[in-house]
């Protein structure tokens, strides 16, 4: 696949978000056939955002991980973390400032 005419461009999690103006130009010119986005330069994107007008763009709110199951797992892990700290044996891998643990 040539870099001059990409058909699919995948930006992985933690990658820089694409610059909206450059993405818009690539979509309008046909350099990119389409885009699916759930992360934007500005969160939330402002109303009237130029990408909203394009038929070859799918946008979703950045909440893919907020399912009932994910919230349940986060709640359970939070409870485990609190209880382990109260028991005096915090789960070391979940402590950001581990130097305080000695």
C-alpha positions as a LaTeX table, in Angstrom:
\begin{tabular}{lrrr}
\hline
Residue & $x$ (\AA) & $y$ (\AA) & $z$ (\AA) \\
\hline
Unk1 & 0.00 & 0.00 & 0.00 \\
Unk2 & 1.44 & 3.35 & $-1.02$ \\
Unk3 & 1.68 & 6.20 & 1.47 \\
Unk4 & 0.47 & 8.53 & $-1.29$ \\
Unk5 & $-2.98$ & 6.92 & $-1.48$ \\
Unk6 & $-3.76$ & 5.20 & 1.81 \\
Unk7 & $-7.02$ & 3.29 & 2.02 \\
Unk8 & $-6.88$ & 2.66 & 5.75 \\
Unk9 & $-5.10$ & 4.68 & 8.39 \\
Unk10 & $-5.28$ & 3.41 & 11.95 \\
Unk11 & $-4.37$ & 5.62 & 14.87 \\
Unk12 & $-3.88$ & 3.55 & 17.95 \\
Unk13 & $-4.80$ & 4.49 & 21.46 \\
Unk14 & $-2.43$ & 7.08 & 22.93 \\
Unk15 & $-1.41$ & 8.25 & 19.46 \\
Unk16 & $-1.69$ & 11.94 & 18.69 \\
Unk17 & $-5.11$ & 12.96 & 17.44 \\
Unk18 & $-5.12$ & 13.99 & 13.80 \\
Unk19 & $-5.14$ & 17.72 & 13.11 \\
Unk20 & $-8.72$ & 18.47 & 12.09 \\
Unk21 & $-7.84$ & 20.77 & 9.17 \\
Unk22 & $-5.40$ & 18.26 & 7.66 \\
Unk23 & $-7.88$ & 15.42 & 8.12 \\
Unk24 & $-10.65$ & 17.48 & 6.55 \\
Unk25 & $-8.45$ & 18.28 & 3.52 \\
Unk26 & $-7.47$ & 14.62 & 3.09 \\
Unk27 & $-11.10$ & 13.51 & 3.24 \\
Unk28 & $-12.39$ & 16.16 & 0.84 \\
Unk29 & $-9.55$ & 15.60 & $-1.66$ \\
Unk30 & $-10.03$ & 11.82 & $-1.62$ \\
Unk31 & $-6.60$ & 11.10 & $-0.14$ \\
Unk32 & $-8.56$ & 9.31 & 2.56 \\
Unk33 & $-11.79$ & 7.54 & 1.70 \\
Unk34 & $-13.26$ & 8.00 & 5.17 \\
Unk35 & $-12.59$ & 8.36 & 8.85 \\
Unk36 & $-14.06$ & 7.01 & 12.07 \\
Unk37 & $-13.24$ & 9.10 & 15.13 \\
Unk38 & $-13.89$ & 8.96 & 18.85 \\
Unk39 & $-11.07$ & 11.28 & 19.94 \\
Unk40 & $-10.75$ & 14.89 & 18.88 \\
Unk41 & $-8.28$ & 17.75 & 19.30 \\
Unk42 & $-10.85$ & 19.48 & 21.51 \\
Unk43 & $-13.17$ & 17.37 & 23.66 \\
Unk44 & $-16.01$ & 17.59 & 23.03 \\
Unk45 & $-15.68$ & 18.91 & 19.49 \\
Unk46 & $-17.42$ & 22.27 & 19.06 \\
Unk47 & $-20.80$ & 22.38 & 17.32 \\
Unk48 & $-20.33$ & 23.30 & 13.69 \\
Unk49 & $-17.04$ & 21.35 & 13.52 \\
Unk50 & $-16.06$ & 21.04 & 9.83 \\
Unk51 & $-15.87$ & 17.24 & 10.00 \\
Unk52 & $-19.57$ & 17.04 & 11.01 \\
Unk53 & $-20.52$ & 18.08 & 7.47 \\
Unk54 & $-18.72$ & 15.24 & 5.68 \\
Unk55 & $-20.65$ & 12.11 & 4.65 \\
Unk56 & $-17.47$ & 10.00 & 4.81 \\
Unk57 & $-16.90$ & 10.60 & 8.54 \\
Unk58 & $-18.34$ & 8.62 & 11.42 \\
Unk59 & $-18.00$ & 10.20 & 14.85 \\
Unk60 & $-18.71$ & 8.66 & 18.22 \\
Unk61 & $-18.30$ & 9.99 & 21.75 \\
Unk62 & $-15.14$ & 8.86 & 23.50 \\
Unk63 & $-16.97$ & 6.42 & 25.77 \\
Unk64 & $-16.27$ & 3.03 & 24.21 \\
Unk65 & $-15.04$ & 1.67 & 27.53 \\
Unk66 & $-18.05$ & 2.85 & 29.49 \\
Unk67 & $-20.21$ & $-0.23$ & 29.34 \\
Unk68 & $-22.16$ & $-1.66$ & 32.25 \\
Unk69 & $-19.62$ & $-4.49$ & 32.51 \\
Unk70 & $-16.65$ & $-2.10$ & 32.47 \\
Unk71 & $-18.19$ & 0.09 & 35.18 \\
Unk72 & $-18.88$ & $-3.02$ & 37.27 \\
Unk73 & $-15.24$ & $-4.16$ & 36.91 \\
Unk74 & $-13.91$ & $-0.69$ & 37.77 \\
Unk75 & $-16.16$ & $-0.57$ & 40.84 \\
Unk76 & $-14.99$ & $-3.99$ & 42.03 \\
Unk77 & $-11.32$ & $-3.10$ & 41.52 \\
Unk78 & $-11.80$ & 0.19 & 43.36 \\
Unk79 & $-13.32$ & $-1.68$ & 46.31 \\
Unk80 & $-10.40$ & $-4.18$ & 46.28 \\
Unk81 & $-7.91$ & $-1.31$ & 46.26 \\
Unk82 & $-9.58$ & 0.45 & 49.19 \\
Unk83 & $-9.90$ & $-2.73$ & 51.25 \\
Unk84 & $-6.30$ & $-3.76$ & 50.60 \\
Unk85 & $-5.08$ & $-0.33$ & 51.72 \\
Unk86 & $-7.24$ & $-0.45$ & 54.85 \\
Unk87 & $-5.85$ & $-3.94$ & 55.59 \\
Unk88 & $-2.34$ & $-2.47$ & 55.42 \\
Unk89 & $-1.38$ & $-4.47$ & 52.32 \\
Unk90 & $-2.11$ & $-2.24$ & 49.34 \\
Unk91 & $-1.91$ & $-3.83$ & 45.90 \\
Unk92 & 1.55 & $-2.53$ & 45.02 \\
Unk93 & 1.03 & $-2.40$ & 41.25 \\
Unk94 & $-1.93$ & $-0.06$ & 41.74 \\
Unk95 & $-0.01$ & 2.47 & 43.85 \\
Unk96 & 1.35 & 5.38 & 41.82 \\
Unk97 & 3.82 & 6.69 & 44.40 \\
Unk98 & 5.24 & 3.32 & 45.45 \\
Unk99 & 8.13 & 4.93 & 47.31 \\
Unk100 & 5.73 & 5.61 & 50.22 \\
Unk101 & 5.27 & 1.87 & 50.68 \\
Unk102 & 8.82 & 1.42 & 51.87 \\
\hline
\end{tabular}
